[in-house]
């Protein structure tokens, strides 16, 4: 039964709206986190009274069906965590960030992380920063967000819909069964033509990769060679497809003024649509015109007026001037798939009967708006003095992940005048190609009764063994825990002893730095997706064992082998092998009562393994001559 005058659809919608509005009193749980905490807070939910009108059907509640189980836990989801084993700036959900990193954050780049927006009730995580705390803390809040739309998924009874279904692969056992369940395989030529025609017409209000660029009359023509070396003018320019082609034209020099492909207006007159099927047009602007003479000298014109090919008679032969030789398009686009600017550059020349047929060159490049070009360490070979390109491979088969700081991809220790390893912890020196470098620092250790004293402005621990540390470690009056050793900075007392493994771990972190890479690029312009071309770093560990001693890493030696690649006239530097050798030494643990100094050093050497250059010549032709069968008659 329902009240009179209300349609059935309106009654159902009112019931759904009442069910949704009754859930807006969920109480979120707030958790304040400091260092590397990724525990999810749980929100508590109560029961809500029914607010449906009397006589209307009951809206499905939590007890009438299963709640949709989220496929991804939003409490541990972090979309801005891009660098492995490193803290991403302003990424509040990055588990690698500590309270020290939070102190330099300005705001959370991703303040809210939500689940599936189609559900009526979904989990949401809200991140914020509490700068009033010392040290700054991250505020983690897990709430149950309500979808205000009445057209949402409230209950799901089809669990496979929450994830992709693995398709059943046909084999000899299930092929007949799959054939019975399917409708068969048919191909209608007429429907195929109509289907491909619909695909060629872009329906979205933005350009996508590979879609032809539309103009006011048809599409932007980009001449290229197809089946032969001759230029084809009906080839469309595709969005985000950079091209550089050369093709030839067979022209009649007497008719050069009538050939459109030789004129500037043929390339500069079209107007590109800002988005497909739009009325907004982007004109093509001529940025530069360079004139090439018959002896190949180049001269740039001050104006950018459109010039027409002109036939000139010079005595006994004819010349055609202002002929288009090179065309370069430069299109600027936005991340929304809109073309905002179109620039054009020409190289015009003079054509005589000697150079017919004519060769033309066409280029087109796409530049994203408000972006800076990525600097390279060489193109293609490395340039001396530029940093080595290096990165990680998160899992097998994936590409290389690199940090945005090109000077922080492969680094070594940074030397200071004080030679204190802990004074500038985290400050590194980039490895530059061709530069043999060596850096180091010192750590002091003592073997006396455990106490803490200050000598000449330096805090020293008299433990067995321990390190001489700068007072910058005491950032607050709270207790700092180092393994089994606890340092109370308010009373300056040391309890327990620093074990050998903890000291070795600290020295290793100083040598390797934060996130030592696994691969090095062979060339300065190597692409991250070309995983098979990258050179893996070979890690070697050397140790010298002694009885009753502590094994501490003392040196990291990086050897880079490179070779000259390519032509003898312009050889390119290519890295072929990289080795990282970690050398450990023995440190006595006996209570000798003397102060001991641990020397830590890093070194980088570049070894040229190029083979002696040999000029290569083309093999002489083989003469395949046959003599007549009776040439030596009658002697043979």
Protein Blocks (a to p, Z undefined) as FASTA:
>chain_A
ZZehiafklmmmmmmmmmmmmmmmcccdddddfehpabdcdddddddddfbdehiacddd
fklpccdddfbdfklgcfklmbghiacehiaklmkbcfklmmmpfbdfblbccddfkbmb
dcdddddddfkbccddddddddddddfbfbdcfbdcbfklmpccddddddfklmmmmmmm
pgbjaddfklmmmmmmmmmpcfbfcdcehiacddfklcccddddfkbmbdcfkbccdehi
acdddddddddfklmmmmmklpmklmmmpccdfbghiabdcddddfbdcdddfkopacdd
fblcdcddddddehjaccdehiafbdcddddddfkopafbdcdddddddddfklpccddd
dddddddehiacdddfbdfbccehiacdddddfbghiacdddfblklmbccddddfklpa
klmgoiacdddehiacdddddddddddddddddeehiacddddddddddfklmmbfbdcd
ehjaccdfklopaedjddfklmmmmmmmmmnogoiafbdcfbfkbcfklmmlpccddddd
dddddehiacddfbdcdddddddedjfklccdddfbdcdddddddddfbdehpacddddd
dddddddfbdcddddddddddddddddfklmpckZZ
